[in-house]
Amino acid sequence: MADYLNKPRPFVYGNWKDLGLPFKKVGQSLWCRPADLEKWLDGQN
């Protein structure tokens, strides 16, 4: 997802809650459905 967002991985992991990204934490990984990320991106404009 960091590549998709064109952001460094540490930035995404450090800011996902503040940014309101539709991720769920599973262990130490962040998971997101591509459709949920698309909806979030569409709402950022």
Distance bins in CASP14 RR format, pairs under 12 A and 6 or more apart:
PFRMAT RR
TARGET T0000
AUTHOR 0000-0000-0000
RMODE 2
METHOD distances of the structure
MODEL  1
1 7 0 0 0 0 1 0 0 0 0 0 0
1 8 0 0 0 0 0 1 0 0 0 0 0
1 9 0 0 0 0 1 0 0 0 0 0 0
1 11 0 0 0 0 0 1 0 0 0 0 0
1 12 1 0 0 1 0 0 0 0 0 0 0
1 13 0 0 0 0 0 1 0 0 0 0 0
1 16 0 0 0 0 1 0 0 0 0 0 0
1 19 0 0 0 0 0 1 0 0 0 0 0
1 21 1 0 0 1 0 0 0 0 0 0 0
1 22 0 0 0 0 0 1 0 0 0 0 0
1 23 1 0 0 1 0 0 0 0 0 0 0
1 24 0 0 0 0 0 1 0 0 0 0 0
1 29 0 0 0 0 0 1 0 0 0 0 0
1 30 1 0 0 1 0 0 0 0 0 0 0
1 31 0 0 0 0 1 0 0 0 0 0 0
1 32 1 0 1 0 0 0 0 0 0 0 0
1 33 0 0 0 0 0 1 0 0 0 0 0
1 34 0 0 0 0 1 0 0 0 0 0 0
1 36 0 0 0 0 0 1 0 0 0 0 0
1 37 1 0 0 1 0 0 0 0 0 0 0
1 38 0 0 0 0 0 1 0 0 0 0 0
1 40 0 0 0 0 0 1 0 0 0 0 0
1 41 0 0 0 0 0 1 0 0 0 0 0
2 8 1 0 0 1 0 0 0 0 0 0 0
2 9 1 0 1 0 0 0 0 0 0 0 0
2 10 0 0 0 0 1 0 0 0 0 0 0
2 11 1 0 0 1 0 0 0 0 0 0 0
2 12 1 0 1 0 0 0 0 0 0 0 0
2 13 0 0 0 0 1 0 0 0 0 0 0
2 14 0 0 0 0 0 1 0 0 0 0 0
2 15 0 0 0 0 0 1 0 0 0 0 0
2 16 0 0 0 0 0 1 0 0 0 0 0
2 21 0 0 0 0 0 1 0 0 0 0 0
2 23 0 0 0 0 0 1 0 0 0 0 0
2 29 0 0 0 0 0 1 0 0 0 0 0
2 30 0 0 0 0 1 0 0 0 0 0 0
2 32 0 0 0 0 0 1 0 0 0 0 0
2 37 0 0 0 0 0 1 0 0 0 0 0
3 9 0 0 0 0 1 0 0 0 0 0 0
3 11 0 0 0 0 0 1 0 0 0 0 0
3 12 0 0 0 0 1 0 0 0 0 0 0
3 37 0 0 0 0 0 1 0 0 0 0 0
4 12 0 0 0 0 1 0 0 0 0 0 0
4 21 0 0 0 0 0 1 0 0 0 0 0
4 32 0 0 0 0 1 0 0 0 0 0 0
4 34 0 0 0 0 1 0 0 0 0 0 0
4 37 1 0 0 1 0 0 0 0 0 0 0
4 38 0 0 0 0 1 0 0 0 0 0 0
4 40 0 0 0 0 0 1 0 0 0 0 0
4 41 0 0 0 0 1 0 0 0 0 0 0
5 11 0 0 0 0 1 0 0 0 0 0 0
5 12 1 0 0 1 0 0 0 0 0 0 0
5 13 0 0 0 0 0 1 0 0 0 0 0
5 15 0 0 0 0 0 1 0 0 0 0 0
5 16 0 0 0 0 0 1 0 0 0 0 0
5 19 0 0 0 0 1 0 0 0 0 0 0
5 21 0 0 0 0 1 0 0 0 0 0 0
5 23 0 0 0 0 0 1 0 0 0 0 0
5 30 0 0 0 0 0 1 0 0 0 0 0
5 32 0 0 0 0 0 1 0 0 0 0 0
5 34 0 0 0 0 0 1 0 0 0 0 0
5 37 0 0 0 0 1 0 0 0 0 0 0
5 38 0 0 0 0 0 1 0 0 0 0 0
5 40 0 0 0 0 1 0 0 0 0 0 0
5 41 0 0 0 0 1 0 0 0 0 0 0
5 44 0 0 0 0 0 1 0 0 0 0 0
6 12 0 0 0 0 0 1 0 0 0 0 0
6 41 0 0 0 0 0 1 0 0 0 0 0
7 13 0 0 0 0 0 1 0 0 0 0 0
7 14 0 0 0 0 0 1 0 0 0 0 0
7 15 0 0 0 0 1 0 0 0 0 0 0
7 16 0 0 0 0 0 1 0 0 0 0 0
7 19 0 0 0 0 1 0 0 0 0 0 0
7 21 0 0 0 0 0 1 0 0 0 0 0
8 14 0 0 0 0 0 1 0 0 0 0 0
8 15 0 0 0 0 0 1 0 0 0 0 0
9 15 0 0 0 0 0 1 0 0 0 0 0
9 16 0 0 0 0 0 1 0 0 0 0 0
9 29 0 0 0 0 0 1 0 0 0 0 0
9 30 0 0 0 0 1 0 0 0 0 0 0
10 16 0 0 0 0 0 1 0 0 0 0 0
11 18 0 0 0 0 0 1 0 0 0 0 0
11 19 0 0 0 0 1 0 0 0 0 0 0
11 21 0 0 0 0 0 1 0 0 0 0 0
12 18 0 0 0 0 0 1 0 0 0 0 0
12 19 0 0 0 0 1 0 0 0 0 0 0
12 20 0 0 0 0 0 1 0 0 0 0 0
12 21 1 0 0 1 0 0 0 0 0 0 0
12 23 0 0 0 0 1 0 0 0 0 0 0
12 29 0 0 0 0 0 1 0 0 0 0 0
12 30 1 0 0 1 0 0 0 0 0 0 0
12 32 0 0 0 0 0 1 0 0 0 0 0
12 37 0 0 0 0 0 1 0 0 0 0 0
13 19 0 0 0 0 0 1 0 0 0 0 0
13 21 0 0 0 0 0 1 0 0 0 0 0
13 23 0 0 0 0 1 0 0 0 0 0 0
13 25 0 0 0 0 1 0 0 0 0 0 0
13 28 0 0 0 0 1 0 0 0 0 0 0
13 29 0 0 0 0 1 0 0 0 0 0 0
13 30 1 0 0 1 0 0 0 0 0 0 0
14 20 0 0 0 0 0 1 0 0 0 0 0
14 21 0 0 0 0 0 1 0 0 0 0 0
14 23 0 0 0 0 0 1 0 0 0 0 0
14 25 0 0 0 0 0 1 0 0 0 0 0
14 30 0 0 0 0 1 0 0 0 0 0 0
15 21 0 0 0 0 1 0 0 0 0 0 0
15 23 0 0 0 0 0 1 0 0 0 0 0
15 30 0 0 0 0 0 1 0 0 0 0 0
16 22 0 0 0 0 1 0 0 0 0 0 0
16 23 1 0 1 0 0 0 0 0 0 0 0
16 24 0 0 0 0 1 0 0 0 0 0 0
16 25 0 0 0 0 1 0 0 0 0 0 0
16 29 0 0 0 0 0 1 0 0 0 0 0
16 30 1 0 0 1 0 0 0 0 0 0 0
16 31 0 0 0 0 0 1 0 0 0 0 0
16 32 0 0 0 0 1 0 0 0 0 0 0
16 37 0 0 0 0 0 1 0 0 0 0 0
16 40 0 0 0 0 0 1 0 0 0 0 0
17 23 0 0 0 0 1 0 0 0 0 0 0
17 24 0 0 0 0 0 1 0 0 0 0 0
17 25 0 0 0 0 1 0 0 0 0 0 0
17 30 0 0 0 0 0 1 0 0 0 0 0
19 30 0 0 0 0 0 1 0 0 0 0 0
19 32 0 0 0 0 0 1 0 0 0 0 0
19 37 0 0 0 0 0 1 0 0 0 0 0
19 40 0 0 0 0 1 0 0 0 0 0 0
19 41 0 0 0 0 0 1 0 0 0 0 0
19 44 0 0 0 0 1 0 0 0 0 0 0
20 30 0 0 0 0 0 1 0 0 0 0 0
20 32 0 0 0 0 0 1 0 0 0 0 0
20 36 0 0 0 0 0 1 0 0 0 0 0
20 37 0 0 0 0 0 1 0 0 0 0 0
20 39 0 0 0 0 0 1 0 0 0 0 0
20 40 1 0 0 1 0 0 0 0 0 0 0
20 41 0 0 0 0 0 1 0 0 0 0 0
20 43 0 0 0 0 0 1 0 0 0 0 0
20 44 0 0 0 0 1 0 0 0 0 0 0
21 30 1 0 0 1 0 0 0 0 0 0 0
21 31 0 0 0 0 0 1 0 0 0 0 0
21 32 1 0 0 1 0 0 0 0 0 0 0
21 33 0 0 0 0 0 1 0 0 0 0 0
21 36 0 0 0 0 1 0 0 0 0 0 0
21 37 1 0 0 1 0 0 0 0 0 0 0
21 39 0 0 0 0 0 1 0 0 0 0 0
21 40 1 0 0 1 0 0 0 0 0 0 0
21 41 0 0 0 0 1 0 0 0 0 0 0
21 44 0 0 0 0 0 1 0 0 0 0 0
22 30 0 0 0 0 1 0 0 0 0 0 0
22 31 0 0 0 0 1 0 0 0 0 0 0
22 32 1 0 1 0 0 0 0 0 0 0 0
22 33 1 0 0 1 0 0 0 0 0 0 0
22 34 0 0 0 0 0 1 0 0 0 0 0
22 35 0 0 0 0 1 0 0 0 0 0 0
22 36 1 0 1 0 0 0 0 0 0 0 0
22 37 1 0 0 1 0 0 0 0 0 0 0
22 38 0 0 0 0 1 0 0 0 0 0 0
22 39 1 0 0 1 0 0 0 0 0 0 0
22 40 1 0 1 0 0 0 0 0 0 0 0
22 41 0 0 0 0 1 0 0 0 0 0 0
22 42 0 0 0 0 0 1 0 0 0 0 0
22 43 0 0 0 0 0 1 0 0 0 0 0
22 44 0 0 0 0 0 1 0 0 0 0 0
23 29 0 0 0 0 1 0 0 0 0 0 0
23 30 1 0 1 0 0 0 0 0 0 0 0
23 31 1 0 0 1 0 0 0 0 0 0 0
23 32 1 0 1 0 0 0 0 0 0 0 0
23 33 0 0 0 0 1 0 0 0 0 0 0
23 36 0 0 0 0 1 0 0 0 0 0 0
23 37 0 0 0 0 1 0 0 0 0 0 0
23 40 0 0 0 0 1 0 0 0 0 0 0
24 30 1 0 0 1 0 0 0 0 0 0 0
24 31 1 0 1 0 0 0 0 0 0 0 0
24 32 1 0 0 1 0 0 0 0 0 0 0
24 33 0 0 0 0 1 0 0 0 0 0 0
24 36 0 0 0 0 1 0 0 0 0 0 0
24 37 0 0 0 0 0 1 0 0 0 0 0
25 31 1 0 0 1 0 0 0 0 0 0 0
25 32 0 0 0 0 0 1 0 0 0 0 0
26 32 0 0 0 0 0 1 0 0 0 0 0
30 36 0 0 0 0 0 1 0 0 0 0 0
30 37 0 0 0 0 0 1 0 0 0 0 0
31 37 0 0 0 0 0 1 0 0 0 0 0
32 38 0 0 0 0 0 1 0 0 0 0 0
32 39 0 0 0 0 0 1 0 0 0 0 0
32 40 0 0 0 0 1 0 0 0 0 0 0
32 41 0 0 0 0 0 1 0 0 0 0 0
33 39 0 0 0 0 1 0 0 0 0 0 0
33 40 0 0 0 0 0 1 0 0 0 0 0
34 40 0 0 0 0 0 1 0 0 0 0 0
34 41 0 0 0 0 0 1 0 0 0 0 0
35 41 0 0 0 0 0 1 0 0 0 0 0
35 42 0 0 0 0 0 1 0 0 0 0 0
36 42 0 0 0 0 0 1 0 0 0 0 0
36 43 0 0 0 0 0 1 0 0 0 0 0
37 43 0 0 0 0 0 1 0 0 0 0 0
37 44 0 0 0 0 0 1 0 0 0 0 0
38 44 0 0 0 0 0 1 0 0 0 0 0
39 45 0 0 0 0 0 1 0 0 0 0 0
END
